[in-house]
Amino acid sequence: DNSVNGLIVNLERNNFLPLVLSDFSKEEIAKSDLIIFNAPTAAFTADEVTFLQSYMTNGGVVLLATGYEDKEASLPLLQAFAMDIEPTPLGPVPYVEENITLYQNEPRFVDSWPVSFQHNQTTSFYNFTWNDLTFHLVVFINYGAGGLLLIGDSQYLLDKNLESIYDYWPGNILFIKYLLDELSLTEEHP
């Protein structure tokens, strides 16, 4: 359930060749078009943030999935883009316990937290309004020729929410494809 094997399958399905890095490797990252960080536990250094900004300037996309309780290590990167994960627990979104099939083609979040941002060149790929408040859960900030895609849920990309050998959520599979298409990341990539 806590693996990213389903994410790897989704990337392969969209013509990516995923490479799992155990350490932050500037050389390997520089050769890619997309780098994914899922709830990092080691804080980004100032040098790594500068490198990732250069990577984005040159067309790279950084995908960061993290919730409020896991955001500490991601703060140096988030602060560089005036972004944050707010301390408002939204839990599963949408809440579909009664009628799962009604929502199965929509994205589903496990432990979501709203994303705050201040940039003008920002796209909110998933948000909802409740009691006249709009909560953004997936936000992309353009930076140079690339940008930063932030998902306010540490568990969104895990097998239990995306797909595993025993289960899958069609809406999340479709949403990953949609994001890759929208960010022009669907051609053959290393």
N, C-alpha and C positions, 0 to 999 in steps of 0.2 A: 504493500500500500504506500509506503514512503519512498519508493524508488522513482527514478525518472526514465525508466525503460519505455513507458508509453509516450513520453515526450520525444525520445530518440526515434521511435517508430513513426511518430507524426512528422518529424523533420525529414526522415528518409522518404516518407510518402510524398513529401513536397520537394523532392529532388535535392535535399541537402545531404552531405556526408558529415554526420556529427563526430566530433572529436571531444572526448572527455579529458579535461585538464585537471591534474591534481594540484598544480601550483599556477600562480599567475605568470603566464609566459608571454611577454611582449612579442616575441618572434612568432609564436603560433597565432596569437590574436590578430596581429598585423596582416596575416595571410588570409583572414576570414572576412566575411561580410556581416556576421552576426555572432555576438557573444551573449550567453545567457548565464545569469547569476540567480540561483534560487535560494533565497534566505541565507545569504552569506553570514558566516560566524566570525571571520577575521575581518577587521576593519580595513577599508580601503585606505591606502597611504596617499599622501599628497602627490607623490610621483605617479602612482597608479591612476589617480583622478586626472592628472594632466595628460597622461598617456591616453586614457579613454576619451578625453575631449579631442585630442588630435585624431584618434581613430574615428570618431564621429565626424569630425570636420572633413575627413577623407572619404566619407560615405558609409562607414560602419554603423551598425545599429547595436546598441546595448539594451538587452531586455533584462530587467530586474524585477523579480517577484519577491515581495516581502510584506509582512504585516506589521502592525504597530509593535507587537511584543518582540519582533525579530529585527527591528529597523536599526538598532544601535550601530552595527557594523557597516550599514549602508549610509549612515548620516553624512560622511564626507562627500560622497557622490551626490546624494540628494541635495545637500546644501549648496553645492556648486551650481545647481540648476534651480535654486529657490523652490524646491519641492519638499514635501513632507508626507508622512502617513499620520493621519489624525487619530487621537485616542478615543474614537467612537466605534465600539464593536458593533458591526452589522451582522456578523454571523453568516449563515448560509443565505445567499441571494441568488435567484429568488427562492423563497421558502415554498417548496413544492410537495410537501409530504402527502397532501390529500390527493393530488392529481399529477403524478409524475409524467405521464405521457403527454399531457398538455404542454409541458415546458421542455421536453427532451431535445428539441432542436435549438434551444436557446442556451447561451453560456450559463454555467452554474458555478458559483463560488462557494468555498467551504467555510472559510474563516476570514471574511472580508473586512477591510478597514478603508475609509475614504482617503483619497489622494488629494492633497492641496497643492496648488501651483499658482504662479504669478506671470507666466510668460504669455505673450500674444500669439506666438507661433506654436500653438498647442492644439492637439486634436484629442478629444475625449472619445475613445472607442467604445466605452461602456459606462453608462451612468443611469441612475434612476432618481425619480423625485418622490418624496414621501413627506406629507405635511408641509408642502411648499418649500422643502429643502432639497437641493439636488446634490447627490453623492456621486462622485466620480471614482470608478474602481480601476479603469484601464486608461492611461493617459500617455500620449506621445508628445515629446517636445523636440521640434526640429533643431538640429545643431549642425551647421555646415551642410554637407551633403547627406548626413545621416541623422542620428538622434538617439534619444533615450526613451524607451518604452517601459513604463512603470505599471506593474500589476499589484494592487493593494491586497494581496492574499498570498501568504507563504506556502499554502498548500495547493494553489490552483494548478500548478504544473506536475503534481505528483500523480502516480498511477491511480490512486483511489478516486481522483477527480477527473482524470483524463481518459486513460484506458489501461487495462491490464489484461492478463491472459483470461481472466474470468468475467470481466465487466468493462463497460465503456460508457461514456456520456456523449452522444452524437453532437450535441450543441457545442461542447468544448472542442471537439475535433474540428467541427466546421469553423469555430471562432479562431482557432490557431491558423487554419488555412486562410481565413479572411484577413487576419493581421499580416501574415506573410505576403499575401497578394497586395494589400494596401500599402505596405512599406516597400513594395517592389523587390521582394526577396524570394521570388519563386523560380528564378532561372537556375540552371546548374550552378551550384556553389560548392566551394571546398568546405 
